């Protein structure tokens, strides 16, 4: 253990001293002057350490570090007042072990620190010193305050500890960082610390340098722009551009007065015009104001289309353009009738919901033609920015009005038919929620004062007839859906598709492909095959595409002189379009045990499906296959449980569920299936297998089943019945509560079918089984 030495102590403010460095500093505090005097009267040795906070005038032992340097006073010189400038030479690191007294100066017991030296011949030490030297070289280049001669001094030092301490003294770093180096008694560790500090300082200096360059560049650019603007202003005055801006402003003011707008609106626009006259015409702000004023003046504030109130003419236009869609046409004619009686009716907000290709967008165009209005369409598919609806605020460079105001301006009237297409596919992200912005637009009580962010003026949208289209209401936000009158546009029946093709699609495609009616014709049977075997959809989009394909092939034959008139027949359809793409389940063959015809609804219309059941000896396992969804599997389990509850009433073994395995399969296993509407069908199939009773092939059914055997209503009745009719079914079993849905089925189809309404599941057995099942008395 090294000997403790008593010596005067001086806390330094904002300064650290390292061993083997010569440095001068000024002393002014009374205690420090007395400590210096005591040292000069003795061996001239002082213990100096750094204050943690240089702003403290009278430090306590807790206010300064307890690791410092023992220095020897070389010279002292009195300067202004009582202050003394002292030149000292750092001797060695020391730790403050005890404060002996604080009056009249700080007397401390210090002990020389146990420094762990480093061998200058050690390869690791050499590598660390070289790394530090490279980093310090970059530090000198980045910091102009450090002279280049310092590098020569540092590079000539061979001792690692002196090398590290000298670099630390030369760097302009915080006291805490220098203290960390002073307290690093292991020289290798000290080299590592000084390297890290230099690298951090280099990074900071590089950033400072980049920021300084950017600031200087910006200042130069601003000065350049100012000079150029002044020169441009002088040139514009010489060329008379100022007079051109004044004449443009005068024209705007004159047009604004003609509009006879609300005084508040007029005053606001006039202020913008006055602001424009004081700007450079080529500036960005002037361009925004020009766009603003021209948009306000160009809006149809008082211009309206004359609405057609001739109902017969409107009905004829709607019927000429579209076959079917009776509910939509009826609603539009009702609106026109009310407009004829009441001139102040607000425009309706209608939402047409249906599968793709049924004519939702085209009926909106026909509505505009039937009502005598302009037509505007805005697609909302993928729109995620609220500014698309409401526009940008004019604080942004390049700001423009929203698409609603822009479309109204382009239409030239304030009462067009405005179609929001694909409203169910609207999105939202960090830029805002367009669906929420539409709430004001589609609310008749609010849209009379619709305010676009760009205009910042109220514009009346209450006269606009808004129509929206969607494939599903599930993804439309509830508040938005609540503001719209939803009209379901269901898929077309086969009869309707035939009529649409004959009256609209075939003439349209003949004309589009440069043919004449005599060049191309198709038989009704071929057309039905085209609908059933080459398309599977609710609408007619793919049907039109296939008709177009037929026209192209006929056109090619005509051009290659293989004929001038072609008639497409069912037999020749495959020669033109290839093998059939789809199949329809046509009911054929004898009645079978455990096989029942069900009815299903899909996105492309109705379909029939067969449910097969097999009973095999086993241990009571129930297997459900055919890629069934959770709801459909639960329906099957509910049906089986109900059968167990009534097994005693029929000739069914009481413990059949223990002796046999039951397998229920729905063919076309690659197609996912789900929903509760197959409950009754599964019940009938299982009952058929258990009672060994065949099921009639010409009977189809649908309905949800409960554990008590009650039959609940389901949806999609129209589409399901049409599919069953197409498959050759003669008898349809429906839930009793679905009786009102039968009226939606075309009369021509209803006449060919027999409908049985079910209240309980067991009633199906009387109509579906080929022979009545045996019942226990």
C-alpha positions in Angstrom: 0.0 0.0 0.0 1.4 3.4 -1.0 2.0 6.2 1.5 -0.5 8.9 1.9 0.8 12.4 1.4 -0.7 15.6 2.9 -0.8 18.5 0.4 -3.0 21.5 -0.5 -5.9 20.8 -2.8 -7.4 23.2 -5.5 -10.7 22.3 -7.3 -10.6 23.6 -10.8 -13.6 25.0 -12.8 -13.9 23.8 -16.4 -10.4 22.3 -16.5 -8.7 19.0 -16.2 -4.9 18.4 -15.9 -3.2 15.2 -16.9 0.2 13.9 -15.8 3.2 14.9 -17.9 1.5 17.9 -19.4 2.4 21.5 -18.7 -0.5 24.0 -18.4 -1.3 27.4 -16.9 -4.5 28.5 -15.3 -5.8 31.4 -13.3 -6.7 31.3 -9.6 -9.0 33.9 -8.0 -10.8 32.2 -5.1 -9.4 33.0 -1.6 -9.1 29.3 -0.5 -7.3 28.4 -3.8 -4.9 31.4 -3.3 -4.0 30.3 0.2 -3.5 26.7 -1.0 -1.2 27.9 -3.7 0.7 30.0 -1.1 1.1 26.9 1.2 2.4 24.9 -1.7 5.0 27.6 -2.6 6.2 27.7 1.0 6.7 23.9 0.9 7.6 21.5 -1.8 5.5 23.3 -4.5 3.2 20.3 -4.9 -0.5 20.7 -5.3 -3.4 18.2 -5.8 -5.7 19.5 -8.4 -9.1 18.0 -9.4 -12.1 19.1 -11.5 -15.4 20.4 -10.2 -18.5 18.5 -11.4 -20.3 21.7 -11.9 -18.2 24.7 -12.7 -20.9 27.2 -11.7 -20.5 26.4 -8.0 -18.3 29.1 -6.4 -17.7 27.5 -3.0 -17.5 23.7 -3.6 -17.9 21.1 -0.9 -16.2 17.7 -1.1 -19.2 16.2 -3.0 -18.9 18.9 -5.7 -15.5 17.7 -7.1 -14.1 14.5 -8.3 -11.8 12.5 -5.9 -9.4 11.4 -8.7 -7.0 14.1 -9.9 -3.4 15.0 -10.6 -0.5 16.0 -8.4 1.2 19.0 -10.1 4.3 20.9 -9.4 4.1 24.7 -9.6 6.7 26.0 -12.1 5.8 29.7 -12.1 3.3 32.1 -10.8 2.4 35.6 -12.0 0.1 38.1 -10.5 -2.5 39.5 -12.9 -5.4 41.9 -12.6 -6.7 42.3 -9.0 -5.9 39.5 -6.6 -5.9 36.8 -9.4 -2.8 34.8 -10.0 -1.7 32.9 -13.2 0.0 29.6 -12.4 2.1 27.4 -14.6 2.2 23.8 -13.5 3.7 20.5 -14.6 1.5 17.3 -14.1 3.4 14.7 -12.1 1.1 11.6 -11.5 -2.5 10.5 -11.0 -3.7 10.5 -7.4 -6.8 9.7 -5.4 -8.1 11.9 -2.7 -8.4 9.7 0.4 -9.4 12.2 3.1 -10.1 15.9 3.6 -8.0 16.9 6.6 -9.2 20.5 6.8 -11.1 23.0 4.7 -9.9 26.2 6.5 -8.1 28.3 5.7 -7.6 26.2 2.6 -8.4 22.6 1.6 -5.8 20.2 3.0 -6.1 16.7 1.7 -4.5 13.3 2.2 -3.8 11.9 -1.3 -2.4 8.6 -2.5 -0.6 8.0 -5.8 -2.9 5.8 -8.1 -1.9 2.3 -9.0 -1.5 2.7 -12.8 -1.3 -0.6 -14.8 1.3 0.2 -17.5 1.2 -1.1 -21.1 4.2 -2.4 -22.9 4.9 -0.3 -26.0 6.2 -3.3 -27.8 3.0 -5.3 -27.3 1.3 -5.7 -30.7 -2.2 -5.1 -29.3 -1.0 -1.8 -27.7 0.7 -0.8 -31.0 -2.6 -1.5 -32.9 -4.6 0.5 -30.4 -2.2 3.5 -30.6 -2.2 3.4 -34.4 -6.1 3.3 -34.4 -6.2 6.3 -32.1 -3.7 8.2 -34.2 -5.7 7.6 -37.4 -8.9 8.8 -35.6 -7.0 11.9 -34.2 -5.7 12.8 -37.6 -9.4 13.0 -38.9 -10.3 15.0 -35.8 -7.6 17.6 -36.6 -9.0 17.8 -40.2 -12.6 18.4 -39.0 -11.7 20.7 -36.1 -9.9 23.9 -37.3 -9.2 24.9 -33.6 -6.6 22.2 -33.3 -3.3 23.1 -35.1 -1.7 20.6 -37.5 1.6 20.7 -35.6 -0.1 18.9 -32.7 -0.3 15.7 -34.9 3.5 15.8 -35.3 3.9 16.1 -31.5 1.4 13.2 -30.8 2.9 10.9 -33.5 6.4 11.3 -31.9 5.3 10.0 -28.5 6.1 6.3 -28.0 4.9 5.7 -24.4 1.3 4.6 -24.4 0.2 6.4 -21.2 1.8 9.7 -22.2 0.3 9.3 -25.7 -3.2 8.9 -24.4 -2.9 11.7 -21.8 -1.5 14.2 -24.3 -4.3 13.5 -26.8 -6.9 14.0 -24.1 -5.4 17.4 -23.2 -5.5 18.5 -26.8 -9.2 17.6 -27.4 -12.1 20.0 -26.7 -14.4 17.6 -24.9 -16.5 17.7 -21.8 -15.0 17.5 -18.3 -16.8 14.3 -17.6 -15.2 12.6 -20.6 -11.7 13.8 -19.5 -12.4 12.6 -16.0 -13.3 9.2 -17.4 -9.8 9.1 -19.0 -8.2 10.4 -15.8 -9.8 7.6 -13.8 -8.7 4.9 -16.3 -5.7 3.5 -14.4 -5.3 0.6 -16.9 -3.4 2.1 -19.9 -4.9 -0.4 -22.4 -8.4 0.5 -21.2 -7.4 4.2 -21.5 -6.4 3.8 -25.1 -9.8 2.1 -25.8 -11.7 4.9 -24.2 -9.8 7.7 -25.9 -10.4 6.0 -29.3 -14.1 5.8 -28.6 -14.3 9.5 -27.6 -12.4 10.6 -30.7 -14.7 8.6 -33.0 -17.8 10.1 -31.3 -16.4 13.6 -31.7 -15.5 12.9 -35.3 -19.1 11.9 -36.0 -20.5 15.0 -34.3 -18.0 17.2 -36.2 -19.0 15.7 -39.5 -22.7 16.3 -38.8 -21.9 19.9 -37.7 -20.0 20.4 -41.0 -22.8 19.0 -43.1 -25.4 21.2 -41.3 -23.2 24.3 -41.7 -22.8 23.6 -45.4 -26.5 23.2 -45.9 -27.3 26.4 -44.0 -24.7 28.4 -46.1 -26.1 26.9 -49.3 -29.7 27.9 -48.2 -28.6 31.4 -47.4 -26.9 31.7 -50.8 -29.9 30.3 -52.5 -32.3 32.8 -50.7 -30.0 35.7 -51.6 -29.9 34.5 -55.2 -33.7 34.1 -55.4 -34.2 37.6 -53.8 -31.9 39.2 -56.4 -33.6 37.3 -59.3 -37.1 38.2 -58.0 -36.1 41.9 -57.9 -34.7 41.7 -61.4 -37.8 39.8 -62.6 -40.0 42.4 -61.0 -38.2 45.2 -62.9 -38.4 43.3 -66.2 -42.2 42.7 -65.6 -42.7 46.4 -65.0 -40.9 47.1 -68.2 -42.9 44.5 -70.2 -46.2 45.6 -68.6 -46.9 42.3 -66.9 -48.3 44.2 -63.9 -51.0 45.6 -66.2 -51.8 42.1 -67.3 -52.4 40.9 -63.7 -54.6 43.9 -63.1 -56.7 43.2 -66.2 -57.1 39.6 -65.2 -58.2 40.6 -61.7 -60.7 43.0 -63.2 -62.1 40.2 -65.4 -62.5 38.0 -62.3 -64.2 40.7 -60.3 -66.7 41.3 -63.1 -67.5 37.6 -63.5 -67.8 37.3 -59.7 -70.4 40.2 -59.6 -72.5 38.4 -62.2 -72.8 35.3 -60.1 -74.6 37.2 -57.4 -73.3 35.0 -54.6 -73.7 35.4 -50.9 -72.0 38.7 -49.8 -69.6 36.8 -47.4 -68.5 34.5 -50.3 -68.1 37.5 -52.6 -66.0 39.5 -50.1 -63.7 36.5 -49.4 -63.0 35.9 -53.1 -62.4 39.6 -53.7 -59.7 39.6 -50.9 -58.0 36.7 -52.7 -58.1 38.7 -56.0 -56.6 41.7 -54.4 -53.9 39.6 -52.9 -53.1 38.2 -56.4 -52.5 41.7 -57.8 -49.7 42.2 -55.3 -47.9 39.0 -56.1 -45.4 38.1 -58.8 -47.5 36.3 -61.5 -45.0 33.4 -61.7 -44.9 32.6 -58.0 -46.4 29.4 -56.5 -48.8 31.3 -54.3 -50.1 33.3 -57.3 -50.8 30.0 -59.2 -52.8 28.6 -56.2 -54.9 31.8 -56.0 -55.5 31.8 -59.8 -56.7 28.2 -59.5 -58.9 29.1 -56.5 -60.6 32.1 -58.1 -61.1 30.3 -61.4 -62.6 27.3 -59.6 -65.0 29.5 -57.6 -66.1 31.4 -60.8 -66.4 28.2 -62.8 -68.7 26.4 -60.4 -72.4 26.1 -61.4 -73.7 28.0 -58.4 -77.1 28.7 -60.0 -77.0 26.5 -63.1 -79.3 23.4 -63.1 -80.3 20.9 -65.7 -84.0 20.8 -66.5 -85.3 17.6 -65.0 -87.4 15.4 -67.3 -90.8 15.0 -65.7 -92.3 12.9 -68.5 -92.6 9.5 -66.8 -93.5 7.6 -70.0 -90.4 8.9 -71.8 -88.2 8.2 -68.8 -89.6 4.7 -68.5 -89.0 4.0 -72.2 -85.4 5.2 -71.9 -84.8 2.9 -68.9 -86.4 -0.1 -70.7 -84.5 0.6 -73.9 -81.1 0.6 -72.1 -81.7 -2.3 -69.6 -83.7 -5.5 -69.4 -85.0 -6.3 -65.9 -83.8 -4.3 -62.9 -87.5 -3.6 -62.1 -86.9 -2.4 -58.5 -84.3 0.2 -59.6 -86.5 1.5 -62.4 -89.5 1.7 -60.1 -87.6 3.7 -57.6 -86.4 6.2 -60.2 -89.9 6.7 -61.7 -91.2 7.3 -58.2 -88.6 10.0 -57.6 -89.5 11.7 -60.9 -93.2 11.6 -60.0 -92.6 13.3 -56.7 -90.3 15.9 -58.4 -93.2 16.6 -60.8 -95.5 17.3 -57.8 -93.0 18.9 -55.4 -90.3 21.1 -56.9 -88.3 21.3 -53.7 -87.5 17.6 -53.2 -83.8 16.8 -52.3 -81.9 14.3 -54.5 -82.2 10.7 -53.3 -79.1 8.7 -52.3 -79.4 5.2 -53.7 -77.0 2.3 -53.1 -77.1 -0.4 -55.8 -75.8 -3.7 -54.3 -75.2 -6.8 -56.4 -72.6 -9.1 -57.9 -70.3 -8.0 -60.7 -71.6 -7.6 -64.2 -75.3 -7.1 -63.5 -75.4 -3.5 -64.8 -75.1 -1.3 -61.7 -72.8 1.3 -63.3 -74.6 1.3 -66.6 -78.0 1.8 -65.0 -76.7 4.9 -63.3 -75.8 6.3 -66.7 -79.3 5.4 -68.0 -80.8 7.2 -65.0 -79.0 10.4 -65.9 -80.3 10.1 -69.5 -83.9 9.3 -68.3 -83.9 12.3 -65.9 -82.3 14.7 -68.4 -79.3 15.3 -66.2 -75.5 15.4 -66.6 -73.7 12.2 -65.5 -70.6 12.2 -63.3 -68.7 9.1 -62.2 -66.1 8.8 -59.5 -64.5 5.4 -58.7 -63.8 4.9 -55.0 -61.9 1.6 -55.4 -58.6 1.9 -53.6 -59.1 5.6 -52.6 -57.3 6.1 -49.3 -56.8 9.8 -49.1 -59.4 12.1 -47.6 -58.2 14.9 -49.8 -59.6 13.0 -52.9 -63.1 13.8 -51.4 -62.5 17.2 -49.7 -59.5 18.6 -51.5 -56.2 20.0 -50.1 -55.9 23.0 -47.9 -54.3 25.9 -49.8 -51.4 26.0 -47.3 -49.9 23.2 -49.5 -48.0 23.9 -52.7 -49.9 22.4 -55.6 -53.2 22.2 -53.7 -56.2 21.4 -55.8 -60.0 21.0 -55.0 -61.4 17.6 -54.2 -62.8 15.4 -57.0 -66.4 16.1 -56.0 -66.1 19.9 -56.6 -64.0 19.3 -59.7 -66.6 16.9 -61.2 -69.4 19.3 -60.4 -67.5 22.1 -62.1 -66.8 19.9 -65.2 -70.5 18.8 -65.3 -71.5 22.5 -65.5 -74.7 21.9 -63.5 -75.5 21.7 -59.8 -77.9 18.8 -60.1 -76.1 16.0 -62.0 -76.4 12.3 -61.4 -73.3 11.6 -59.4 -72.1 8.0 -59.3 -69.7 6.8 -56.5 -68.6 3.5 -58.0 -67.3 0.6 -55.8 -68.1 2.3 -52.5 -67.5 -1.0 -50.6 -63.8 -0.9 -51.7 -62.9 2.4 -50.1 -59.8 2.3 -47.9 -58.2 4.3 -45.1 -54.7 5.0 -43.9 -52.6 7.8 -42.2 -53.8 10.3 -44.8 -57.4 10.1 -43.4 -60.6 8.2 -43.8 -62.4 8.9 -47.1 -65.5 7.0 -45.9 -65.9 9.5 -43.0 -65.5 12.4 -45.4 -68.4 10.9 -47.5 -70.7 11.1 -44.5 -71.3 14.8 -45.0 -71.6 14.4 -48.8 -74.3 11.7 -48.6 -76.4 13.3 -45.9 -79.2 15.4 -47.3 -79.4 17.4 -44.1 -75.7 18.4 -44.3 -74.6 18.4 -47.9 -76.4 21.7 -48.6 -73.4 23.3 -47.0 -70.6 21.0 -48.2 -67.3 22.7 -47.6 -64.3 21.7 -49.7 -60.9 22.3 -48.0 -59.5 24.0 -51.0 -62.5 26.4 -51.5 -63.3 26.9 -47.8 -66.7 28.0 -49.0 -70.1 26.2 -48.6 -71.5 24.7 -51.8 -75.0 23.2 -52.1 -75.0 19.5 -53.1 -78.6 18.8 -52.0 -79.8 18.9 -55.6 -77.4 16.2 -56.7 -78.8 12.7 -57.2 -76.1 10.5 -55.6 -75.9 6.8 -56.6 -73.4 4.4 -55.1 -72.6 0.9 -56.2 -71.2 -2.0 -54.2 -70.8 -5.8 -54.5 -71.5 -6.3 -50.8 -72.7 -4.2 -47.9 -70.5 -6.1 -45.4 -67.5 -3.8 -46.0 -69.4 -0.5 -46.1 -69.1 1.4 -42.8 -72.4 1.3 -40.8 -72.8 5.2 -40.5 -72.3 5.5 -44.3 -74.7 2.7 -45.1 -77.3 4.3 -42.8 -77.4 7.3 -45.1 -78.2 5.4 -48.2 -81.3 3.6 -49.6 -80.1 0.1 -50.5 -81.6 -1.6 -53.5 -80.6 -5.2 -54.1 -79.7 -5.9 -57.8 -79.7 -9.7 -57.9 -78.3 -11.8 -60.6 -80.1 -12.5 -63.9 -82.0 -15.6 -64.6 -81.2 -17.7 -67.7 -84.3 -16.3 -69.4 -83.2 -12.7 -68.6 -79.7 -13.4 -69.9 -81.1 -14.8 -73.2 -83.2 -11.6 -73.6 -80.3 -9.3 -72.7 -78.0 -11.1 -75.2 -80.6 -11.0 -78.0 -81.6 -7.4 -77.5 -78.4 -5.7 -76.4 -75.2 -7.8 -76.3 -75.3 -9.4 -79.7 -76.2 -6.2 -81.7 -73.5 -4.3 -79.7 -70.8 -6.8 -80.4 -71.8 -7.2 -84.1 -71.4 -3.4 -84.5 -68.1 -3.3 -82.4 -66.5 -5.9 -84.7 -67.5 -4.4 -88.0 -70.0 -7.0 -88.9 -73.6 -6.8 -90.2 -76.6 -8.7 -88.9 -76.6 -10.9 -92.0 -73.0 -12.0 -91.2 -73.6 -13.3 -87.7 -76.5 -15.1 -85.9 -76.8 -17.5 -83.1 -79.7 -19.9 -82.2 -81.5 -19.6 -78.9 -80.4 -23.1 -77.9 -76.8 -22.3 -78.7 -77.1 -19.1 -76.7 -78.5 -21.1 -73.7 -75.5 -23.5 -74.0 -73.2 -20.5 -74.1 -74.8 -19.2 -70.9 -74.8 -22.5 -69.0 -71.5 -24.1 -70.1 -69.1 -21.3 -71.0 -70.0 -18.7 -68.3 -70.8 -18.9 -64.6 -71.8 -15.5 -63.3 -74.7 -13.5 -61.9 -74.2 -10.7 -64.5 -73.5 -10.8 -68.2 -69.9 -9.5 -68.5 -68.3 -12.8 -69.3 -71.3 -13.6 -71.6 -70.6 -10.4 -73.6 -66.9 -11.4 -73.7 -67.7 -14.8 -75.1 -70.1 -13.3 -77.7 -67.3 -11.0 -78.7 -65.0 -14.0 -79.1 -67.5 -15.6 -81.5 -67.7 -12.3 -83.5 -64.0 -12.2 -83.9 -63.8 -15.7 -85.2 -66.6 -15.1 -87.6 -64.9 -11.8 -88.7 -61.7 -13.8 -89.5 -63.5 -16.3 -91.6 -65.2 -13.6 -93.5 -61.9 -11.8 -94.2 -60.3 -15.1 -95.3 -63.3 -15.6 -97.7 -64.6 -18.7 -96.1 -68.2 -17.4 -96.2 -70.3 -14.3 -95.6 -73.0 -15.6 -93.3 -72.5 -17.7 -90.2 -75.1 -19.2 -87.9 -73.9 -20.5 -84.6 -75.6 -23.8 -83.4 -75.1 -25.9 -80.2 -73.2 -28.5 -82.2 -70.9 -25.9 -83.7 -70.3 -24.0 -80.4 -67.3 -26.2 -79.4 -65.7 -25.5 -82.8 -65.6 -21.9 -82.0 -65.0 -21.8 -78.2 -63.5 -25.2 -77.4 -64.6 -27.7 -74.8 -67.3 -26.7 -72.2 -65.8 -24.8 -69.3 -68.5 -25.5 -66.7 -71.1 -28.2 -66.1 -74.6 -28.0 -64.5 -75.9 -30.8 -62.4 -78.8 -32.2 -64.4 -80.9 -34.5 -62.3 -80.9 -37.9 -64.0 -81.2 -41.6 -63.0 -83.1 -43.5 -60.4 -83.8 -42.5 -56.8 -81.0 -43.5 -54.4 -80.6 -44.1 -50.7 -78.7 -41.4 -48.9 -78.3 -39.0 -51.8 -80.3 -35.8 -51.6 -80.4 -32.7 -53.9 -79.8 -29.4 -52.0 -79.7 -25.8 -53.2 -76.8 -23.4 -52.6 -76.2 -19.7 -53.2 -72.8 -18.4 -54.6 -71.4 -15.1 -55.7 -72.2 -15.9 -59.3 -75.8 -17.0 -58.6 -77.5 -20.2 -57.4 -76.4 -23.8 -57.8 -77.5 -27.3 -56.9 -75.4 -29.7 -54.8 -75.8 -33.3 -53.9 -75.3 -34.5 -50.3 -74.3 -38.1 -50.0 -74.5 -40.2 -46.8 -73.1 -43.7 -46.2 -73.7 -45.9 -43.1 -71.0 -48.5 -42.4 -70.4 -50.8 -39.4 -68.1 -49.1 -36.8 -67.9 -47.4 -33.5 -70.1 -44.4 -33.9 -67.8 -42.0 -35.6 -69.2 -39.1 -37.7 -67.1 -38.0 -40.7 -67.9 -34.8 -42.7 -66.0 -34.3 -45.9 -66.2 -32.0 -49.0 -64.3 -29.0 -47.5 -67.2 -27.9 -45.3 -67.0 -24.8 -43.2 -67.6 -24.7 -39.4 -71.3 -23.6 -39.8 -72.1 -26.3 -42.2 -70.5 -29.0 -40.0 -72.5 -27.7 -37.0 -75.7 -28.0 -39.1 -74.8 -31.7 -39.8 -74.2 -32.4 -36.1 -77.5 -30.7 -35.2 -79.4 -32.8 -37.7 -77.8 -36.0 -36.4 -78.6 -35.1 -32.8 -82.2 -34.4 -33.8 -82.4 -37.8 -35.6 -81.2 -39.5 -32.4 -84.0 -37.8 -30.5 -86.7 -39.1 -32.9 -85.2 -42.5 -33.7 -87.8 -44.3 -31.5 -90.6 -42.9 -33.7 -89.1 -44.6 -36.8 -87.8 -48.0 -37.6 -84.3 -47.0 -36.6 -82.0 -49.0 -34.2 -81.9 -47.1 -30.9 -78.1 -47.4 -30.6 -77.3 -46.9 -34.2 -74.8 -44.1 -33.2 -72.8 -46.7 -31.4 -72.8 -49.5 -33.9 -72.3 -47.6 -37.2 -70.0 -44.9 -38.6 -71.7 -42.1 -40.4 -70.0 -40.4 -43.4 -71.6 -37.3 -44.9 -69.9 -36.1 -48.1 -70.6 -33.1 -50.4 -69.1 -33.6 -53.8 -66.8 -31.0 -55.6 -64.4 -31.3 -52.6 -62.1 -28.6 -53.9 -64.8 -25.9 -53.5 -65.2 -24.5 -50.0 -68.7 -24.7 -48.7 -70.4 -23.1 -45.7 -73.6 -21.8 -44.3 -76.6 -23.2 -42.3 -79.0 -23.7 -45.3 -78.1 -27.3 -45.9 -79.4 -28.5 -42.5 -82.7 -29.9 -43.8 -80.9 -31.6 -46.7 -78.4 -33.3 -44.4 -81.2 -34.4 -42.1 -83.0 -36.0 -45.1 -79.9 -37.7 -46.4 -79.0 -39.2 -43.0 -82.7 -40.3 -42.4 -82.6 -42.0 -45.9 -79.5 -43.9 -45.0 -80.8 -45.0 -41.6 -84.2 -46.1 -42.8 -82.8 -47.5 -46.1 -85.4 -45.4 -48.0 -84.5 -43.9 -51.5 -85.0 -40.2 -52.1 -86.7 -38.8 -55.1 -84.4 -37.3 -57.7 -86.8 -34.5 -58.7 -87.0 -32.9 -55.2 -84.6 -30.2 -54.0 -84.6 -28.5 -50.6 -83.0 -25.8 -48.5 -83.4 -24.6 -44.9 -81.7 -24.3 -41.5 -82.5 -27.0 -38.9 -82.6 -26.6 -35.1 -82.1 -29.2 -32.4 -85.8 -29.4 -32.0 -86.3 -30.1 -35.7 -87.8 -26.6 -36.6 -87.0 -25.3 -40.1 -85.7 -21.7 -40.1 -85.6 -19.3 -43.1 -82.5 -18.8 -45.3 -81.5 -16.3 -48.0 -80.9 -16.4 -51.7 -84.2 -18.2 -52.5 -84.6 -16.7 -56.0 -81.1 -17.8 -57.1 -81.4 -21.2 -55.6 -84.8 -22.0 -57.1 -83.7 -20.9 -60.6 -80.6 -23.2 -60.4 -82.9 -26.1 -59.3 -85.3 -25.4 -62.2 -82.4 -25.3 -64.6 -81.3 -28.7 -63.2 -84.7 -30.3 -63.9 -86.1 -30.3 -60.4 -89.9 -30.4 -60.2 -90.6 -30.0 -56.4 -89.0 -27.4 -54.1 -89.1 -27.7 -50.3 -88.7 -24.3 -48.6 -89.0 -23.0 -45.0 -92.4 -21.7 -44.3 -91.1 -18.3 -43.4 -89.6 -18.0 -46.9 -93.0 -17.9 -48.5 -92.8 -14.2 -49.4 -89.6 -14.8 -51.4 -91.5 -17.0 -53.9 -93.1 -13.8 -55.3 -89.6 -12.7 -56.5 -89.3 -15.8 -58.7 -90.3 -15.2 -62.4 -93.8 -16.4 -63.1 -92.7 -18.5 -66.0 -90.5 -20.5 -63.6 -93.1 -20.7 -60.8 -95.6 -22.3 -63.1 -93.3 -25.2 -63.7 -92.5 -25.9 -60.1 -94.3 -27.2 -57.1 -93.5 -25.5 -53.8 -93.9 -27.2 -50.4 -93.5 -25.0 -47.3 -92.0 -26.7 -44.2 -92.4 -25.9 -40.6 -90.6 -29.0 -39.2 -87.9 -31.1 -40.6 -89.8 -34.4 -40.5 -92.3 -33.0 -43.0 -89.6 -33.4 -45.7 -89.9 -37.2 -45.4 -93.4 -37.2 -46.7 -92.4 -35.4 -49.9 -88.8 -36.3 -50.5 -88.8 -40.1 -49.9 -89.9 -42.3 -52.7 -92.0 -44.3 -50.2 -93.1 -43.2 -46.8 -90.9 -44.4 -44.0 -92.2 -46.9 -41.5 -93.3 -45.3 -38.2 -93.6 -47.2 -34.9 -97.1 -47.1 -33.5 
